[in-house]
Amino acid sequence: MRKHWGLLGIFLVVCIVTALYGKNFLTAYNLMNLVQRTALFSILALGVGFVIGTGGIDLSLGSVVCLVGIAVPWLLIEHGWSPWAVVPIVLAGSALIGLGHGLLITRLRLQPFLVTLCGLLLYRGIARWMTGDQSQGFQGEFAELRSIAVGRIPLPGLEAFRLPATTIPLIVLATVAAIFLTRTVWGRWLLATGSNESAARYSGIPTARLVTGAYVACSLLAGLGGMLFIFDVGSAQPSDFGNFYELYAIAAAVLGGCSLRGGSVSVVGIVLGTATLQVLRNSINLLGLGSQLEFAVIGAVLLAGVAADELVRRWHAARLERRGAG
Amino acid sequence: MVRTILRTRGIGRRFAGVTALDGIEADVRAGEVLAIVGENGAGKSTLLKILSGVLAPSSGSIEEVDEHGHAHELRLRSVAEATQVGIALVHQELNLAEHLDLAGAILLGREHHRFGWLDLRSMHAEAARWLARVGLDLDPSTLCGSLPIAQRQLVEIAKALSANARILILDEPTSSLSARETDRLLAMLDELRRSGVAIVYVSHHLDEVLAIADRAIVLRDGRMAGTLERASMDRATIERLMVGRDLPPTTARPSLGAAPDRLVVDGVVTSHRRRRPASLVVKRGEIVGLAGLVGAGRTELLEAIAGLGHASGTIMLDGRALSGTMAQRVARGLAIVPEDRARHGLFTLDPVRTNVSMAWLPRGAHVGMVDHAGERDLVDGMITRLRLRPSDPARRVQTLSGGNQQKTVLGRWLAVEPSVLLLDEPTRGVDVGARHDIHEAIRAAATTGCAVLFASSDLEEVLLLADRILVMHDGAIAGELARESATEVAIMGLATGGALEAAR
């Protein structure tokens, strides 16, 4: 937790400033929305966190969100499939996408950036072609299924604020991810692969399998996220659904202390990073800065965060060197 | 002729509260070679930096002694000031400007000029004089970048002499020289000594120190461990002072008798350019050394056995074929300590603990969960067993000395009690004490039945550690020598392509 004090500080400052100067920040409705968005984006960021942990990157996740998110209402409404078939099929499909990425990267030794950049173009193109670029939605049906995402759980003692149901999958996934990374042999090996892949190979670690696994996890979580997102919003356009989501996820992971060089991932950091980004987006809106500025603000905050992190690291390294000299 | 010209009085240096150097008393005498020896981290570099003006001492002083024996204090605030009083440091990493010609490089900053124009003729004439002084017969208009390393070293020395250096400090001058070039350098230094230059020679090659030094200062943990005069200088004494303990005699190797074959390599063709098959056998409990020149195919062979490179042929472990990925072979009891520990061995930003436990993890795991208590015990035990210093499992391996880094990688594999232990240059860049510890740990592993196969370019190490020596040449095993009958000459004969008979 200690390494997240800086991020926690930024998070609190943004919250306080918005609460003081913005309208409606502390209303139950706004807070519920914030928690909902944080939960949904955190699921995506957790997935890309695994990939970043191996020293890779996944640019395709926004398009996977789109493909899955569009495919769910398309199959349910246009084709009349049963939800019992659709949910497993789209999740299996997204896992397969990740498997494809993993195999191309570990077997063919293609660069992760390249493979997933092609994925980004490919899956969005498929989603648009498949639906004839037509908006897809549930048309008021499948309310029970959608309650996984839109449901609100009443909390004892609180009248207006009810907990968004998406926090439950997030808590489960984050706990599993944290245990995996810090407590299991495979988690240790995954991070070892990220910090020095060749040393990991020479240590007898099955690096190819771990890297492939990370891409499968990433696409699977993107698929799950895409499904929850479409349950949440009800209908979406294939041309813009999930646009830039990969960048929100990567930015949140980096803000949360994951090094793009690989080898270090923090689940707490990822969730806190996502929350900070969502609060920032919210505050730009509430403070009346104009949503055109959104990307600029997020870019500036991310740059400042990463630069501060690097400076702290250098200072720390210099101190170590002085101590170890002679 | 021999008189003291520079003296240090209790020089010390602290970095952020940590003492790197303390109480150094050294006499530098004209016409003498003073050697400074010590393990990595003993304080040699710090002392050199103080003598050459890079660093100021935090305690003690440097005195210059004139011809009447009067001493007065020197306060060197920069390298330029040190140069002015005639102290020149020839760096371990050479830094000649590659694009300059020799005359320009030697007289850098002291160019001859007339009315603002460079006087090239007189510069070349002077440069040629200094080049001749260091035994280089080169045209002063040659570009520095075109010279081999050994000659650049001499140019650096010529440059120092041309700046009127009376005290020449050489930091590991032979680290990139061949044996013949080293001999030539030593001969040249001998001549300089006769002409009255004082030479401070820093090296961890004790052979060179024994060959050239008039006196030697041994440093240990930043302090003076001893000063030796030429008459009392011998390898054992220096090593004892460096390490600070008598290296215990090496464990006697048990006779193997009819031990069963453990590792059998039959007709393995590796990625080595000559594509020649290699075959060998290592018995249970045996230590086999792979000698040979650089590029003979030793690394390729070890990596082929470990499943890290493409190879054909058969490899058997305990009578069963050994194949598949490295992970699968590790599960069968194979271990490999790679040559390049920074690239292939270490997770440098991680602590000793996770580095050591990396390969052991699945053995201690319960349903995939890391056994943290077991890990702690394992790592603590390994630190004691290998005498890893500092004995702190939370220490980042990046901050450890070469010897302790190597112990970390070795510990990772000893932790899984391997059946076959492959090592590529097990003690490269490792100091005497750590080398002894590593050799003993390898012997101990062999005693428990492990088959050890190691490659080393260090003939002394091969002769010291191996029960049996295989010499590789051009991708194949050129010959085999028993420990008793092996000599450096015999090994080199085979390694350079000579026939076994000729080598004898």
Contacts between the chains, C-beta under 8 A, distances in Angstrom:
chain1	res1	chain2	res2	distance
A	183	B	369	5.3
A	183	B	370	5.9
A	184	B	365	7.7
A	184	B	368	4.8
A	184	B	369	5.8
A	184	B	370	6.5
A	185	B	361	4.4
A	185	B	362	5.3
A	185	B	365	4.9
A	185	B	368	5.7
A	185	B	369	7.7
A	185	B	370	5.9
A	186	B	368	6.5
A	188	B	354	6.9
A	188	B	358	7.6
A	188	B	361	6.1
A	188	B	370	6.3
A	189	B	358	7.8
A	189	B	361	7.3
A	192	B	347	5.8
A	192	B	350	7.7
A	192	B	354	7.5
A	192	B	358	6.2
A	195	B	347	4.9
A	195	B	349	6.1
A	195	B	350	6.4
A	196	B	343	7.8
A	196	B	346	7.1
A	196	B	347	5.2
A	196	B	348	7.3
A	198	B	343	5.9
A	198	B	344	5.2
A	199	B	343	7.2
A	199	B	344	5.6
A	199	B	345	5.7
A	199	B	346	5.9
A	199	B	347	5.9
A	200	B	347	7.9
A	200	B	358	8.0
A	201	B	308	7.1
A	201	B	326	6.6
A	201	B	344	7.9
A	202	B	306	8.0
A	202	B	308	7.0
A	202	B	326	7.5
A	202	B	336	6.4
A	202	B	338	5.1
A	202	B	344	4.5
A	202	B	345	6.5
A	203	B	358	4.8
A	203	B	359	5.2
A	203	B	412	6.6
A	204	B	326	5.3
A	204	B	327	5.0
A	204	B	329	7.4
A	204	B	330	3.2
A	204	B	331	7.8
A	204	B	334	7.9
A	204	B	359	5.6
A	205	B	327	6.6
A	205	B	358	7.3
A	206	B	325	6.8
A	206	B	327	4.3
A	263	B	347	7.6
A	263	B	349	7.0
A	263	B	350	8.0
A	319	B	16	7.3
A	320	B	396	7.5
A	320	B	398	7.9
A	320	B	399	6.1
A	322	B	15	5.1
A	322	B	16	4.5
A	323	B	15	6.9
A	323	B	16	5.5
A	323	B	18	5.9
A	323	B	399	8.0
A	324	B	399	4.7
A	325	B	15	4.8
A	325	B	18	7.9
A	325	B	20	6.1
A	325	B	46	7.4
A	326	B	13	6.8
A	326	B	15	5.9
A	326	B	18	7.4
A	326	B	20	2.4
A	326	B	21	6.2
A	326	B	41	7.2
A	326	B	43	5.6
A	326	B	45	7.3
A	326	B	46	4.4
A	326	B	222	6.4
